[in-house]
Amino acid sequence: MKIRAGRLRHRLTLQYKTESRTSTGDVVTAWVTDSTVWGAIEPASGKEYIAASQTQNESNVRIVIRYHATINDTWRVVNDSKAYSIINIINEDERDRMMVLHCSQGVAEQNSLP
C-alpha cells in the first residue's frame, strides 16, 4: 500500500491500558499515551446494538498509520474526543511500512475517555 502523506491528516494518540493497585487493594485502570502520530480515519460500516433496553451505536473505521512495532489489539486510538478500540491490525504488504487498524468506537467500556 503506497500512501501519500497528505492522506494522513488526522492527529492520533496511541494509548495502552495499565492497571495498578491502591493501598486498599482496589484495581485502578488508566490509559497511558505511547505516542502521537498522523493517520487516516476511513469509515467502514455502522451497526446498532440493543443492550439492556437501550440502543447503542457502534462505528467501525479503518485507521491507516505508519508502521508502529509495539502496538497491539489491546491498545486504543484517540482522535479529538473519540476513542477507538483496536479490533485487528494488518501490517500492509508485511513490509513494516504501513498498518491498517480495524477499529470500533461506541459500545465498549474501554472506549470511554478519562
C-alpha positions in Angstrom: 0.0 0.0 0.0 1.5 3.3 -1.1 0.1 6.2 0.7 0.6 9.9 0.2 1.5 12.0 3.3 -1.5 14.3 2.6 -3.9 11.5 3.3 -2.6 11.1 6.8 -4.3 14.3 8.0 -5.7 13.2 11.4 -3.7 13.7 14.6 -4.0 10.4 16.5 -2.9 9.4 20.0 -1.9 5.8 20.6 -2.7 4.6 24.1 -2.3 1.4 26.1 -4.1 0.3 29.3 -2.3 -0.1 32.6 -3.6 -1.5 35.9 -2.3 -0.8 39.4 -3.5 -1.5 42.9 -4.1 1.2 45.6 -3.0 0.7 49.2 -6.5 -0.6 49.9 -6.2 -3.3 47.2 -8.6 -1.7 44.6 -7.6 -2.0 41.0 -7.2 1.3 39.2 -7.2 1.3 35.4 -5.6 4.1 33.4 -4.7 4.8 29.8 -1.1 5.8 29.0 -0.2 7.7 25.9 2.6 5.9 24.0 2.8 8.3 21.0 1.0 10.8 18.8 1.1 10.0 15.1 -0.5 11.2 11.8 -3.1 8.9 10.3 -6.2 8.5 8.1 -9.6 7.6 9.5 -11.9 6.0 7.0 -15.5 4.9 7.7 -16.0 1.1 7.3 -19.6 0.5 8.4 -22.2 1.3 11.1 -24.1 -1.1 13.4 -26.8 -0.8 16.0 -26.8 -2.9 19.1 -29.7 -3.3 21.5 -28.5 -3.8 25.1 -30.3 -3.5 28.3 -33.3 -1.9 26.6 -31.1 0.8 25.1 -30.0 1.2 21.6 -26.2 1.9 21.3 -24.4 2.8 18.1 -21.1 1.4 17.1 -19.0 2.9 14.3 -16.4 0.8 12.6 -13.5 2.5 11.0 -10.2 1.7 9.3 -7.3 3.8 10.6 -4.1 3.9 8.5 -0.9 4.8 10.2 2.8 4.4 9.5 4.3 1.2 11.0 4.4 1.1 14.8 6.3 -2.0 16.1 4.7 -2.2 19.6 1.0 -1.6 19.0 -1.4 -4.5 19.5 -5.1 -5.0 19.8 -5.3 -4.2 23.5 -4.5 -0.5 22.7 -6.8 2.3 21.6 -6.6 5.2 19.2 -7.9 8.6 20.3 -8.8 11.4 17.9 -10.2 14.6 19.3 -12.8 13.3 21.9 -13.3 9.9 20.2 -11.6 6.8 21.4 -11.4 3.8 19.1 -10.8 0.2 20.3 -8.5 -1.7 18.0 -10.1 -4.9 16.8 -7.5 -6.1 14.2 -4.1 -4.9 12.9 -2.8 -5.6 9.4 0.8 -5.0 8.5 0.2 -3.9 4.9 2.3 -5.9 2.5 4.3 -7.3 5.5 7.0 -4.7 4.8 6.8 -2.7 8.1 5.8 0.5 6.4 2.1 1.0 6.8 -0.5 -0.5 9.2 -4.3 -0.7 8.8 -6.1 -0.8 12.2 -9.7 -2.1 12.1 -11.3 -0.2 15.0 -14.7 0.3 16.6 -16.0 3.3 18.5 -19.1 3.4 20.6 -20.3 0.4 22.6 -17.3 -0.9 24.6 -16.5 0.3 28.1 -12.8 0.6 27.2 -13.7 3.4 24.8 -14.6 5.9 27.5 -12.2 8.7 28.0 -10.9 9.6 31.4 
